[in-house]
Structure formats: C-alpha cells, structure tokens
Amino acid sequence: VPQKDVRGILRVFAEVQKRRPQTCLLLVGGTDLLPAYVQEVRNDIQRLGLTERVQITGKVSDRPALTALFRHAKFLICLSDWESFFVPAVESMFFGVPVIHTGEPPVSENVRDAGVAIDKHDPVAAAERIIAVWDDEEAYARLRETALARSALFTDVALADLLRGILRSWAAALPTSWQDSTSSMCWNPSAGMMAVTPKIRPRRKPFGKTHCWHSIFPSSR
C-alpha cells in the first residue's frame, strides 16, 4: 500500500545497488489489496533497472520460509509514512538483523540503537549511510548485538511484567475501592492485576485483515 512507501525503498535501493551491484532486495508481503499500486512498484523496478536484483515474494505465511528470509538478511528496511507499531521490526531484531528506518516513531522508539536512521527523501545520502554501516564490521556487529538484546524486551514475559507495573502504578493512584456510573474496578494487589468491567458494553467490530510489506536486504555472500 502507498503508506509503506515501497517506491521510496526502491529509490534508496537503486543507489545502494550502484555501490553494491550484488545486493538483492526482497519485498515480502501481500499484493492483492491494491493491485494498481503493486503495478506502479513493478514499473519502478523496471524503470530503475532493478529487475534482476529485486524480487516481490508475495505474502509469506510459512514460518520456516520467513525464518530463512530473516536469517539471511543483512538489513530490514521500513520507510513507511506512518506505522502503528511495525511488528516486523521486532521480528528482525530477534534474528539480530538491524532495521533501517526514517527516524520517526514508533519504529525509531522500538528499535532505538538497533537501527539506522536515514533520510528517505535523499536516496544518495541514504545509500551512503547504509553502505557506511555495512562496511564497518565493528559498527554492524554492535547493531546486531543491540538488536538481539533489545528483542528480549518484547517477549510475552517482558511485556506482561511491563503491563503489571503500569497497572500497579495506576492502581496506587486510586482509592482502594472505586466505582462510577460507567464501570466497576476490581484490584488484586497480590496478583498485580486489575479488571475494569464496563456496565455498558460497546459494540465490538471485527478487525479487518492487515497487510504488511517486509523489505529485506539479503546478505550478499
């Protein structure tokens, strides 16, 4: 979808590829949501002379296949105009793969020092930044170590502990027993859990399908 700015990724990659001719770009994600935009992406690939170096894989649901993509990637790149969280960044860090991003939250906040911020509006400078990190073995190794360490913050256990801490802080600021006209609250200090039960339940709507593009630079070895 346009929000993912895959065309911007291609412009940056075209400059990277000039400096690293053997580099490949894999665009991983569903292509059925906006066929017209996917065609624009294909047109850009041809216009930029990248038909031999860019592959659109389509949606990858097979876990071993997706794992293989991450294990062989040098970077994961996200140049979206906006994101709500961007789960692939966390998945990438789990495999020690640094994330290239625009420096905008929430991706920048999630990856912190496990990522490389670039200006997508200046493809030449962006490519030089990527190549500089790529060529600096020590800097790249630090990025990998930081990514692996930071991924531990997003495990089920770590997130549960964080949520308990937030709820404890919230509950500490409230009276022991609290109730108003719209909801009732039950606090169990020993369990560190809080339950809020609305008296008027809002109508729940099902979530629609999500469509993500994973853009990966495989390692050229």
Protein Blocks (a to p, Z undefined) as FASTA:
>chain_A
ZZlommlmmmmmmmmmmmmmmbccddeddfklmmmlmmmmmmmmmmnopmmmcccebjaf
bfklmmmmmmmpfbdcdfbfbdfkommlmmmmmnopacddehiafklmmnmmmbccddfk
lmmlmmmmmmmmmmmmmlmmmmmmmmmmmmmmmgmklmmmmmmmmmmmmmmmpcfbdcdf
kbccdddfknopacdddfbdcddddddddddddddddddZZ
